[in-house]
Amino acid sequence: MVEAAAGPDPEAGFAAVVALRGLVEVLEELQVGNARAQGWSWRDIARRLGSPSRPFTTSTRCVSGGGDRHAGPAVPPVS
């Protein structure tokens, strides 16, 4: 994927960029869920992600499915 993203073919490069963005989103949600499960504050998480004022959506749900919108984003199953 890295070769495609850096290669000379724009079609393959853009496809790789889109795939990498999706992976970043999944990994960020996973790690935010891990951090919240370990008691991290939203402020600490935002700082680690490089933005002290980073907004987190309120449409997220608890990883355990409890519906607590402050518990962190839903984490997709790892396959």
HTML snippet that shows the backbone in 3Dmol.js (N, CA, C, O; Angstrom):
<script src="https://3Dmol.org/build/3Dmol-min.js"></script>
<div id="view" style="width:600px;height:400px;position:relative"></div>
<script>
const pdb = `
ATOM      1  N   MET A   1       0.830  -1.193   0.000  1.00  0.00           N
ATOM      2  CA  MET A   1       0.000   0.000   0.000  1.00  0.00           C
ATOM      3  C   MET A   1       0.873   1.255   0.000  1.00  0.00           C
ATOM      4  O   MET A   1       0.546   2.236  -0.668  1.00  0.00           O
ATOM      5  N   VAL A   2       1.970   1.230   0.738  1.00  0.00           N
ATOM      6  CA  VAL A   2       2.860   2.388   0.787  1.00  0.00           C
ATOM      7  C   VAL A   2       3.465   2.648  -0.591  1.00  0.00           C
ATOM      8  O   VAL A   2       3.599   3.797  -1.012  1.00  0.00           O
ATOM      9  N   GLU A   3       3.826   1.579  -1.283  1.00  0.00           N
ATOM     10  CA  GLU A   3       4.380   1.747  -2.634  1.00  0.00           C
ATOM     11  C   GLU A   3       3.362   2.393  -3.557  1.00  0.00           C
ATOM     12  O   GLU A   3       3.710   3.268  -4.350  1.00  0.00           O
ATOM     13  N   ALA A   4       2.104   1.968  -3.462  1.00  0.00           N
ATOM     14  CA  ALA A   4       1.060   2.543  -4.305  1.00  0.00           C
ATOM     15  C   ALA A   4       0.838   4.013  -3.973  1.00  0.00           C
ATOM     16  O   ALA A   4       0.657   4.836  -4.871  1.00  0.00           O
ATOM     17  N   ALA A   5       0.851   4.344  -2.679  1.00  0.00           N
ATOM     18  CA  ALA A   5       0.627   5.728  -2.259  1.00  0.00           C
ATOM     19  C   ALA A   5       1.737   6.652  -2.738  1.00  0.00           C
ATOM     20  O   ALA A   5       1.495   7.822  -3.034  1.00  0.00           O
ATOM     21  N   ALA A   6       2.955   6.124  -2.814  1.00  0.00           N
ATOM     22  CA  ALA A   6       4.094   6.946  -3.219  1.00  0.00           C
ATOM     23  C   ALA A   6       4.468   6.766  -4.679  1.00  0.00           C
ATOM     24  O   ALA A   6       5.382   7.428  -5.171  1.00  0.00           O
ATOM     25  N   GLY A   7       3.778   5.885  -5.372  1.00  0.00           N
ATOM     26  CA  GLY A   7       4.129   5.580  -6.756  1.00  0.00           C
ATOM     27  C   GLY A   7       3.671   6.637  -7.744  1.00  0.00           C
ATOM     28  O   GLY A   7       3.034   7.619  -7.363  1.00  0.00           O
ATOM     29  N   PRO A   8       3.997   6.433  -9.020  1.00  0.00           N
ATOM     30  CA  PRO A   8       3.697   7.425 -10.057  1.00  0.00           C
ATOM     31  C   PRO A   8       2.248   7.393 -10.568  1.00  0.00           C
ATOM     32  O   PRO A   8       1.819   8.328 -11.246  1.00  0.00           O
ATOM     33  N   ASP A   9       1.486   6.328 -10.252  1.00  0.00           N
ATOM     34  CA  ASP A   9       0.117   6.195 -10.755  1.00  0.00           C
ATOM     35  C   ASP A   9      -0.859   6.888  -9.804  1.00  0.00           C
ATOM     36  O   ASP A   9      -1.086   6.402  -8.696  1.00  0.00           O
ATOM     37  N   PRO A  10      -1.440   8.023 -10.224  1.00  0.00           N
ATOM     38  CA  PRO A  10      -2.343   8.756  -9.341  1.00  0.00           C
ATOM     39  C   PRO A  10      -3.567   7.940  -8.913  1.00  0.00           C
ATOM     40  O   PRO A  10      -4.018   8.057  -7.774  1.00  0.00           O
ATOM     41  N   GLU A  11      -4.102   7.121  -9.811  1.00  0.00           N
ATOM     42  CA  GLU A  11      -5.282   6.318  -9.464  1.00  0.00           C
ATOM     43  C   GLU A  11      -4.963   5.376  -8.303  1.00  0.00           C
ATOM     44  O   GLU A  11      -5.708   5.309  -7.326  1.00  0.00           O
ATOM     45  N   ALA A  12      -3.862   4.658  -8.417  1.00  0.00           N
ATOM     46  CA  ALA A  12      -3.441   3.746  -7.346  1.00  0.00           C
ATOM     47  C   ALA A  12      -3.058   4.537  -6.092  1.00  0.00           C
ATOM     48  O   ALA A  12      -3.338   4.112  -4.971  1.00  0.00           O
ATOM     49  N   GLY A  13      -2.423   5.674  -6.292  1.00  0.00           N
ATOM     50  CA  GLY A  13      -2.013   6.507  -5.157  1.00  0.00           C
ATOM     51  C   GLY A  13      -3.193   7.022  -4.361  1.00  0.00           C
ATOM     52  O   GLY A  13      -3.187   6.965  -3.131  1.00  0.00           O
ATOM     53  N   PHE A  14      -4.208   7.524  -5.050  1.00  0.00           N
ATOM     54  CA  PHE A  14      -5.389   8.031  -4.353  1.00  0.00           C
ATOM     55  C   PHE A  14      -6.138   6.912  -3.643  1.00  0.00           C
ATOM     56  O   PHE A  14      -6.636   7.099  -2.533  1.00  0.00           O
ATOM     57  N   ALA A  15      -6.218   5.749  -4.284  1.00  0.00           N
ATOM     58  CA  ALA A  15      -6.882   4.602  -3.649  1.00  0.00           C
ATOM     59  C   ALA A  15      -6.156   4.219  -2.361  1.00  0.00           C
ATOM     60  O   ALA A  15      -6.791   3.904  -1.354  1.00  0.00           O
ATOM     61  N   ALA A  16      -4.832   4.246  -2.400  1.00  0.00           N
ATOM     62  CA  ALA A  16      -4.051   3.919  -1.212  1.00  0.00           C
ATOM     63  C   ALA A  16      -4.241   4.971  -0.125  1.00  0.00           C
ATOM     64  O   ALA A  16      -4.336   4.626   1.053  1.00  0.00           O
ATOM     65  N   VAL A  17      -4.297   6.234  -0.495  1.00  0.00           N
ATOM     66  CA  VAL A  17      -4.518   7.315   0.476  1.00  0.00           C
ATOM     67  C   VAL A  17      -5.864   7.136   1.169  1.00  0.00           C
ATOM     68  O   VAL A  17      -5.964   7.276   2.388  1.00  0.00           O
ATOM     69  N   VAL A  18      -6.897   6.828   0.390  1.00  0.00           N
ATOM     70  CA  VAL A  18      -8.228   6.620   0.965  1.00  0.00           C
ATOM     71  C   VAL A  18      -8.207   5.437   1.934  1.00  0.00           C
ATOM     72  O   VAL A  18      -8.776   5.515   3.023  1.00  0.00           O
ATOM     73  N   ALA A  19      -7.552   4.345   1.539  1.00  0.00           N
ATOM     74  CA  ALA A  19      -7.462   3.172   2.408  1.00  0.00           C
ATOM     75  C   ALA A  19      -6.697   3.495   3.697  1.00  0.00           C
ATOM     76  O   ALA A  19      -7.090   3.063   4.781  1.00  0.00           O
ATOM     77  N   LEU A  20      -5.623   4.244   3.574  1.00  0.00           N
ATOM     78  CA  LEU A  20      -4.840   4.615   4.763  1.00  0.00           C
ATOM     79  C   LEU A  20      -5.640   5.517   5.701  1.00  0.00           C
ATOM     80  O   LEU A  20      -5.550   5.376   6.920  1.00  0.00           O
ATOM     81  N   ARG A  21      -6.419   6.438   5.144  1.00  0.00           N
ATOM     82  CA  ARG A  21      -7.270   7.289   5.986  1.00  0.00           C
ATOM     83  C   ARG A  21      -8.262   6.442   6.769  1.00  0.00           C
ATOM     84  O   ARG A  21      -8.486   6.680   7.956  1.00  0.00           O
ATOM     85  N   GLY A  22      -8.852   5.463   6.112  1.00  0.00           N
ATOM     86  CA  GLY A  22      -9.785   4.571   6.794  1.00  0.00           C
ATOM     87  C   GLY A  22      -9.106   3.811   7.914  1.00  0.00           C
ATOM     88  O   GLY A  22      -9.672   3.655   8.995  1.00  0.00           O
ATOM     89  N   LEU A  23      -7.899   3.339   7.665  1.00  0.00           N
ATOM     90  CA  LEU A  23      -7.147   2.615   8.688  1.00  0.00           C
ATOM     91  C   LEU A  23      -6.835   3.516   9.874  1.00  0.00           C
ATOM     92  O   LEU A  23      -6.940   3.086  11.023  1.00  0.00           O
ATOM     93  N   VAL A  24      -6.454   4.754   9.608  1.00  0.00           N
ATOM     94  CA  VAL A  24      -6.178   5.710  10.680  1.00  0.00           C
ATOM     95  C   VAL A  24      -7.413   5.911  11.551  1.00  0.00           C
ATOM     96  O   VAL A  24      -7.310   5.945  12.777  1.00  0.00           O
ATOM     97  N   GLU A  25      -8.582   6.043  10.922  1.00  0.00           N
ATOM     98  CA  GLU A  25      -9.828   6.224  11.685  1.00  0.00           C
ATOM     99  C   GLU A  25     -10.093   5.030  12.593  1.00  0.00           C
ATOM    100  O   GLU A  25     -10.437   5.200  13.763  1.00  0.00           O
ATOM    101  N   VAL A  26      -9.934   3.825  12.057  1.00  0.00           N
ATOM    102  CA  VAL A  26     -10.178   2.612  12.839  1.00  0.00           C
ATOM    103  C   VAL A  26      -9.196   2.525  14.002  1.00  0.00           C
ATOM    104  O   VAL A  26      -9.592   2.221  15.127  1.00  0.00           O
ATOM    105  N   LEU A  27      -7.922   2.789  13.739  1.00  0.00           N
ATOM    106  CA  LEU A  27      -6.912   2.712  14.791  1.00  0.00           C
ATOM    107  C   LEU A  27      -7.124   3.776  15.864  1.00  0.00           C
ATOM    108  O   LEU A  27      -6.936   3.509  17.052  1.00  0.00           O
ATOM    109  N   GLU A  28      -7.518   4.985  15.447  1.00  0.00           N
ATOM    110  CA  GLU A  28      -7.779   6.042  16.419  1.00  0.00           C
ATOM    111  C   GLU A  28      -8.949   5.653  17.322  1.00  0.00           C
ATOM    112  O   GLU A  28      -8.868   5.809  18.541  1.00  0.00           O
ATOM    113  N   GLU A  29     -10.027   5.151  16.737  1.00  0.00           N
ATOM    114  CA  GLU A  29     -11.172   4.736  17.543  1.00  0.00           C
ATOM    115  C   GLU A  29     -10.798   3.612  18.499  1.00  0.00           C
ATOM    116  O   GLU A  29     -11.231   3.606  19.652  1.00  0.00           O
ATOM    117  N   LEU A  30     -10.005   2.673  18.033  1.00  0.00           N
ATOM    118  CA  LEU A  30      -9.558   1.572  18.881  1.00  0.00           C
ATOM    119  C   LEU A  30      -8.774   2.086  20.078  1.00  0.00           C
ATOM    120  O   LEU A  30      -9.036   1.684  21.212  1.00  0.00           O
ATOM    121  N   GLN A  31      -7.803   2.982  19.831  1.00  0.00           N
ATOM    122  CA  GLN A  31      -6.958   3.470  20.913  1.00  0.00           C
ATOM    123  C   GLN A  31      -7.697   4.417  21.851  1.00  0.00           C
ATOM    124  O   GLN A  31      -7.417   4.444  23.049  1.00  0.00           O
ATOM    125  N   VAL A  32      -8.636   5.192  21.317  1.00  0.00           N
ATOM    126  CA  VAL A  32      -9.460   6.032  22.184  1.00  0.00           C
ATOM    127  C   VAL A  32     -10.288   5.140  23.110  1.00  0.00           C
ATOM    128  O   VAL A  32     -10.405   5.415  24.304  1.00  0.00           O
ATOM    129  N   GLY A  33     -10.855   4.080  22.557  1.00  0.00           N
ATOM    130  CA  GLY A  33     -11.609   3.136  23.388  1.00  0.00           C
ATOM    131  C   GLY A  33     -10.742   2.500  24.453  1.00  0.00           C
ATOM    132  O   GLY A  33     -11.167   2.359  25.600  1.00  0.00           O
ATOM    133  N   ASN A  34      -9.527   2.113  24.085  1.00  0.00           N
ATOM    134  CA  ASN A  34      -8.594   1.544  25.064  1.00  0.00           C
ATOM    135  C   ASN A  34      -8.279   2.545  26.170  1.00  0.00           C
ATOM    136  O   ASN A  34      -8.281   2.206  27.353  1.00  0.00           O
ATOM    137  N   ALA A  35      -8.009   3.779  25.767  1.00  0.00           N
ATOM    138  CA  ALA A  35      -7.660   4.812  26.752  1.00  0.00           C
ATOM    139  C   ALA A  35      -8.829   5.100  27.687  1.00  0.00           C
ATOM    140  O   ALA A  35      -8.638   5.212  28.898  1.00  0.00           O
ATOM    141  N   ARG A  36     -10.039   5.222  27.138  1.00  0.00           N
ATOM    142  CA  ARG A  36     -11.216   5.494  27.977  1.00  0.00           C
ATOM    143  C   ARG A  36     -11.459   4.330  28.938  1.00  0.00           C
ATOM    144  O   ARG A  36     -11.812   4.544  30.097  1.00  0.00           O
ATOM    145  N   ALA A  37     -11.272   3.106  28.460  1.00  0.00           N
ATOM    146  CA  ALA A  37     -11.461   1.929  29.314  1.00  0.00           C
ATOM    147  C   ALA A  37     -10.463   1.911  30.459  1.00  0.00           C
ATOM    148  O   ALA A  37     -10.723   1.316  31.504  1.00  0.00           O
ATOM    149  N   GLN A  38      -9.317   2.563  30.265  1.00  0.00           N
ATOM    150  CA  GLN A  38      -8.293   2.630  31.308  1.00  0.00           C
ATOM    151  C   GLN A  38      -8.382   3.915  32.124  1.00  0.00           C
ATOM    152  O   GLN A  38      -7.498   4.209  32.929  1.00  0.00           O
ATOM    153  N   GLY A  39      -9.453   4.679  31.911  1.00  0.00           N
ATOM    154  CA  GLY A  39      -9.695   5.855  32.737  1.00  0.00           C
ATOM    155  C   GLY A  39      -9.091   7.154  32.251  1.00  0.00           C
ATOM    156  O   GLY A  39      -9.093   8.138  32.991  1.00  0.00           O
ATOM    157  N   TRP A  40      -8.576   7.192  31.038  1.00  0.00           N
ATOM    158  CA  TRP A  40      -8.003   8.437  30.523  1.00  0.00           C
ATOM    159  C   TRP A  40      -9.110   9.457  30.315  1.00  0.00           C
ATOM    160  O   TRP A  40     -10.242   9.106  29.979  1.00  0.00           O
ATOM    161  N   SER A  41      -8.772  10.718  30.517  1.00  0.00           N
ATOM    162  CA  SER A  41      -9.723  11.801  30.259  1.00  0.00           C
ATOM    163  C   SER A  41      -9.702  12.139  28.768  1.00  0.00           C
ATOM    164  O   SER A  41      -8.746  11.834  28.054  1.00  0.00           O
ATOM    165  N   TRP A  42     -10.787  12.778  28.322  1.00  0.00           N
ATOM    166  CA  TRP A  42     -10.838  13.229  26.930  1.00  0.00           C
ATOM    167  C   TRP A  42      -9.720  14.224  26.655  1.00  0.00           C
ATOM    168  O   TRP A  42      -9.161  14.244  25.558  1.00  0.00           O
ATOM    169  N   ARG A  43      -9.393  15.044  27.637  1.00  0.00           N
ATOM    170  CA  ARG A  43      -8.315  16.026  27.467  1.00  0.00           C
ATOM    171  C   ARG A  43      -6.977  15.328  27.230  1.00  0.00           C
ATOM    172  O   ARG A  43      -6.221  15.717  26.340  1.00  0.00           O
ATOM    173  N   ASP A  44      -6.681  14.286  28.035  1.00  0.00           N
ATOM    174  CA  ASP A  44      -5.422  13.560  27.847  1.00  0.00           C
ATOM    175  C   ASP A  44      -5.360  12.886  26.481  1.00  0.00           C
ATOM    176  O   ASP A  44      -4.316  12.878  25.828  1.00  0.00           O
ATOM    177  N   ILE A  45      -6.481  12.324  26.061  1.00  0.00           N
ATOM    178  CA  ILE A  45      -6.534  11.679  24.747  1.00  0.00           C
ATOM    179  C   ILE A  45      -6.288  12.705  23.647  1.00  0.00           C
ATOM    180  O   ILE A  45      -5.497  12.469  22.734  1.00  0.00           O
ATOM    181  N   ALA A  46      -6.963  13.831  23.740  1.00  0.00           N
ATOM    182  CA  ALA A  46      -6.798  14.880  22.721  1.00  0.00           C
ATOM    183  C   ALA A  46      -5.354  15.359  22.650  1.00  0.00           C
ATOM    184  O   ALA A  46      -4.825  15.589  21.563  1.00  0.00           O
ATOM    185  N   ARG A  47      -4.728  15.506  23.791  1.00  0.00           N
ATOM    186  CA  ARG A  47      -3.318  15.940  23.792  1.00  0.00           C
ATOM    187  C   ARG A  47      -2.433  14.926  23.100  1.00  0.00           C
ATOM    188  O   ARG A  47      -1.535  15.298  22.345  1.00  0.00           O
ATOM    189  N   ARG A  48      -2.680  13.633  23.351  1.00  0.00           N
ATOM    190  CA  ARG A  48      -1.858  12.592  22.714  1.00  0.00           C
ATOM    191  C   ARG A  48      -2.067  12.582  21.202  1.00  0.00           C
ATOM    192  O   ARG A  48      -1.166  12.218  20.445  1.00  0.00           O
ATOM    193  N   LEU A  49      -3.257  12.981  20.772  1.00  0.00           N
ATOM    194  CA  LEU A  49      -3.546  13.017  19.340  1.00  0.00           C
ATOM    195  C   LEU A  49      -3.090  14.322  18.695  1.00  0.00           C
ATOM    196  O   LEU A  49      -3.280  14.527  17.496  1.00  0.00           O
ATOM    197  N   GLY A  50      -2.496  15.195  19.484  1.00  0.00           N
ATOM    198  CA  GLY A  50      -1.892  16.402  18.943  1.00  0.00           C
ATOM    199  C   GLY A  50      -2.798  17.602  18.835  1.00  0.00           C
ATOM    200  O   GLY A  50      -2.457  18.568  18.152  1.00  0.00           O
ATOM    201  N   SER A  51      -3.951  17.571  19.493  1.00  0.00           N
ATOM    202  CA  SER A  51      -4.864  18.702  19.414  1.00  0.00           C
ATOM    203  C   SER A  51      -5.582  18.886  20.744  1.00  0.00           C
ATOM    204  O   SER A  51      -6.513  18.142  21.052  1.00  0.00           O
ATOM    205  N   PRO A  52      -5.155  19.878  21.542  1.00  0.00           N
ATOM    206  CA  PRO A  52      -5.789  20.076  22.843  1.00  0.00           C
ATOM    207  C   PRO A  52      -7.271  20.396  22.756  1.00  0.00           C
ATOM    208  O   PRO A  52      -7.991  20.223  23.740  1.00  0.00           O
ATOM    209  N   SER A  53      -7.745  20.855  21.610  1.00  0.00           N
ATOM    210  CA  SER A  53      -9.167  21.182  21.498  1.00  0.00           C
ATOM    211  C   SER A  53      -9.879  20.249  20.530  1.00  0.00           C
ATOM    212  O   SER A  53     -10.941  20.591  20.010  1.00  0.00           O
ATOM    213  N   ARG A  54      -9.310  19.079  20.284  1.00  0.00           N
ATOM    214  CA  ARG A  54      -9.891  18.133  19.323  1.00  0.00           C
ATOM    215  C   ARG A  54     -11.309  17.753  19.739  1.00  0.00           C
ATOM    216  O   ARG A  54     -11.523  17.266  20.850  1.00  0.00           O
ATOM    217  N   PRO A  55     -12.276  17.973  18.852  1.00  0.00           N
ATOM    218  CA  PRO A  55     -13.657  17.613  19.185  1.00  0.00           C
ATOM    219  C   PRO A  55     -13.898  16.123  18.970  1.00  0.00           C
ATOM    220  O   PRO A  55     -13.449  15.551  17.977  1.00  0.00           O
ATOM    221  N   PHE A  56     -14.602  15.508  19.896  1.00  0.00           N
ATOM    222  CA  PHE A  56     -15.020  14.124  19.744  1.00  0.00           C
ATOM    223  C   PHE A  56     -16.518  14.135  19.578  1.00  0.00           C
ATOM    224  O   PHE A  56     -17.212  14.897  20.251  1.00  0.00           O
ATOM    225  N   THR A  57     -17.023  13.309  18.699  1.00  0.00           N
ATOM    226  CA  THR A  57     -18.448  13.316  18.434  1.00  0.00           C
ATOM    227  C   THR A  57     -19.222  12.805  19.633  1.00  0.00           C
ATOM    228  O   THR A  57     -18.730  11.985  20.409  1.00  0.00           O
ATOM    229  N   THR A  58     -20.427  13.296  19.769  1.00  0.00           N
ATOM    230  CA  THR A  58     -21.277  12.842  20.864  1.00  0.00           C
ATOM    231  C   THR A  58     -22.131  11.668  20.431  1.00  0.00           C
ATOM    232  O   THR A  58     -22.944  11.168  21.208  1.00  0.00           O
ATOM    233  N   SER A  59     -21.954  11.223  19.189  1.00  0.00           N
ATOM    234  CA  SER A  59     -22.743  10.096  18.711  1.00  0.00           C
ATOM    235  C   SER A  59     -22.054   8.769  18.968  1.00  0.00           C
ATOM    236  O   SER A  59     -22.503   7.731  18.481  1.00  0.00           O
ATOM    237  N   THR A  60     -20.974   8.789  19.724  1.00  0.00           N
ATOM    238  CA  THR A  60     -20.262   7.557  20.014  1.00  0.00           C
ATOM    239  C   THR A  60     -20.974   6.800  21.122  1.00  0.00           C
ATOM    240  O   THR A  60     -21.740   7.374  21.896  1.00  0.00           O
ATOM    241  N   ARG A  61     -20.709   5.513  21.182  1.00  0.00           N
ATOM    242  CA  ARG A  61     -21.328   4.701  22.224  1.00  0.00           C
ATOM    243  C   ARG A  61     -20.254   3.926  22.964  1.00  0.00           C
ATOM    244  O   ARG A  61     -19.124   3.791  22.495  1.00  0.00           O
ATOM    245  N   CYS A  62     -20.618   3.435  24.096  1.00  0.00           N
ATOM    246  CA  CYS A  62     -19.701   2.670  24.929  1.00  0.00           C
ATOM    247  C   CYS A  62     -19.291   1.400  24.194  1.00  0.00           C
ATOM    248  O   CYS A  62     -20.108   0.782  23.510  1.00  0.00           O
ATOM    249  N   VAL A  63     -18.028   1.013  24.334  1.00  0.00           N
ATOM    250  CA  VAL A  63     -17.519  -0.189  23.688  1.00  0.00           C
ATOM    251  C   VAL A  63     -18.322  -1.409  24.121  1.00  0.00           C
ATOM    252  O   VAL A  63     -18.541  -2.322  23.326  1.00  0.00           O
ATOM    253  N   SER A  64     -18.763  -1.429  25.377  1.00  0.00           N
ATOM    254  CA  SER A  64     -19.517  -2.574  25.875  1.00  0.00           C
ATOM    255  C   SER A  64     -20.959  -2.548  25.401  1.00  0.00           C
ATOM    256  O   SER A  64     -21.716  -3.480  25.672  1.00  0.00           O
ATOM    257  N   GLY A  65     -21.352  -1.484  24.691  1.00  0.00           N
ATOM    258  CA  GLY A  65     -22.702  -1.397  24.172  1.00  0.00           C
ATOM    259  C   GLY A  65     -23.682  -0.786  25.147  1.00  0.00           C
ATOM    260  O   GLY A  65     -24.890  -0.839  24.916  1.00  0.00           O
ATOM    261  N   GLY A  66     -23.199  -0.209  26.227  1.00  0.00           N
ATOM    262  CA  GLY A  66     -24.067   0.347  27.242  1.00  0.00           C
ATOM    263  C   GLY A  66     -24.714   1.662  26.863  1.00  0.00           C
ATOM    264  O   GLY A  66     -25.631   2.111  27.550  1.00  0.00           O
ATOM    265  N   GLY A  67     -24.266   2.290  25.796  1.00  0.00           N
ATOM    266  CA  GLY A  67     -24.889   3.506  25.321  1.00  0.00           C
ATOM    267  C   GLY A  67     -24.385   4.775  25.986  1.00  0.00           C
ATOM    268  O   GLY A  67     -24.933   5.845  25.720  1.00  0.00           O
ATOM    269  N   ASP A  68     -23.388   4.711  26.823  1.00  0.00           N
ATOM    270  CA  ASP A  68     -22.849   5.903  27.480  1.00  0.00           C
ATOM    271  C   ASP A  68     -22.048   6.691  26.468  1.00  0.00           C
ATOM    272  O   ASP A  68     -20.975   6.250  26.057  1.00  0.00           O
ATOM    273  N   ARG A  69     -22.547   7.854  26.054  1.00  0.00           N
ATOM    274  CA  ARG A  69     -21.876   8.619  25.007  1.00  0.00           C
ATOM    275  C   ARG A  69     -20.542   9.180  25.455  1.00  0.00           C
ATOM    276  O   ARG A  69     -19.776   9.656  24.617  1.00  0.00           O
ATOM    277  N   HIS A  70     -20.234   9.145  26.732  1.00  0.00           N
ATOM    278  CA  HIS A  70     -18.953   9.648  27.214  1.00  0.00           C
ATOM    279  C   HIS A  70     -17.934   8.529  27.416  1.00  0.00           C
ATOM    280  O   HIS A  70     -16.815   8.783  27.863  1.00  0.00           O
ATOM    281  N   ALA A  71     -18.303   7.332  27.102  1.00  0.00           N
ATOM    282  CA  ALA A  71     -17.411   6.203  27.331  1.00  0.00           C
ATOM    283  C   ALA A  71     -16.414   5.985  26.205  1.00  0.00           C
ATOM    284  O   ALA A  71     -15.474   5.206  26.357  1.00  0.00           O
ATOM    285  N   GLY A  72     -16.603   6.659  25.081  1.00  0.00           N
ATOM    286  CA  GLY A  72     -15.675   6.511  23.969  1.00  0.00           C
ATOM    287  C   GLY A  72     -16.379   5.964  22.754  1.00  0.00           C
ATOM    288  O   GLY A  72     -17.519   5.507  22.836  1.00  0.00           O
ATOM    289  N   PRO A  73     -15.701   6.010  21.629  1.00  0.00           N
ATOM    290  CA  PRO A  73     -16.307   5.579  20.386  1.00  0.00           C
ATOM    291  C   PRO A  73     -16.473   4.071  20.332  1.00  0.00           C
ATOM    292  O   PRO A  73     -15.768   3.319  21.006  1.00  0.00           O
ATOM    293  N   ALA A  74     -17.412   3.657  19.520  1.00  0.00           N
ATOM    294  CA  ALA A  74     -17.584   2.228  19.290  1.00  0.00           C
ATOM    295  C   ALA A  74     -16.357   1.692  18.580  1.00  0.00           C
ATOM    296  O   ALA A  74     -15.798   2.360  17.711  1.00  0.00           O
ATOM    297  N   VAL A  75     -15.943   0.509  18.938  1.00  0.00           N
ATOM    298  CA  VAL A  75     -14.781  -0.090  18.326  1.00  0.00           C
ATOM    299  C   VAL A  75     -15.245  -1.249  17.472  1.00  0.00           C
ATOM    300  O   VAL A  75     -15.910  -2.159  17.968  1.00  0.00           O
ATOM    301  N   PRO A  76     -14.903  -1.227  16.188  1.00  0.00           N
ATOM    302  CA  PRO A  76     -15.329  -2.326  15.326  1.00  0.00           C
ATOM    303  C   PRO A  76     -14.621  -3.604  15.720  1.00  0.00           C
ATOM    304  O   PRO A  76     -13.507  -3.553  16.242  1.00  0.00           O
ATOM    305  N   PRO A  77     -15.239  -4.749  15.486  1.00  0.00           N
ATOM    306  CA  PRO A  77     -14.584  -6.014  15.827  1.00  0.00           C
ATOM    307  C   PRO A  77     -13.332  -6.193  14.990  1.00  0.00           C
ATOM    308  O   PRO A  77     -13.290  -5.823  13.817  1.00  0.00           O
ATOM    309  N   VAL A  78     -12.318  -6.765  15.608  1.00  0.00           N
ATOM    310  CA  VAL A  78     -11.060  -7.031  14.917  1.00  0.00           C
ATOM    311  C   VAL A  78     -11.167  -8.410  14.304  1.00  0.00           C
ATOM    312  O   VAL A  78     -11.493  -9.383  14.985  1.00  0.00           O
ATOM    313  N   SER A  79     -10.889  -8.486  13.001  1.00  0.00           N
ATOM    314  CA  SER A  79     -10.983  -9.792  12.347  1.00  0.00           C
ATOM    315  C   SER A  79      -9.639 -10.311  11.939  1.00  0.00           C
ATOM    316  O   SER A  79      -9.543 -11.400  11.375  1.00  0.00           O
TER     317      SER A  79
END
`;
const viewer = $3Dmol.createViewer("view");
viewer.addModel(pdb, "pdb");
viewer.setStyle({}, {cartoon: {color: "spectrum"}});
viewer.zoomTo();
viewer.render();
</script>
